[in-house]
């Protein structure tokens, strides 16, 4: 499966350009990294989880991870 979202994020990180998913796929075909047949096969392209879920809401509430970090240990390491 080809994760176009991941590839688009990598392009954005490297170049600073935000490309639409369709353009990313087109560029992959142009470069020979994906065949035209693969590009047409809907099940080969990962476009996100939206088609699998009705909502993007998390099943559990978000918890701030800072509450689990032992500040004392961090401070001891910084002083070393």
Secondary structure, DSSP 4 states (H G I P E B T S, - for coil): -EEHHHHHHHHHHHH-----HHHHHHHHHHTTSS-HHHHH-GGGEE--STTT-S----SS----GGGGS-HHHHHHHHH-
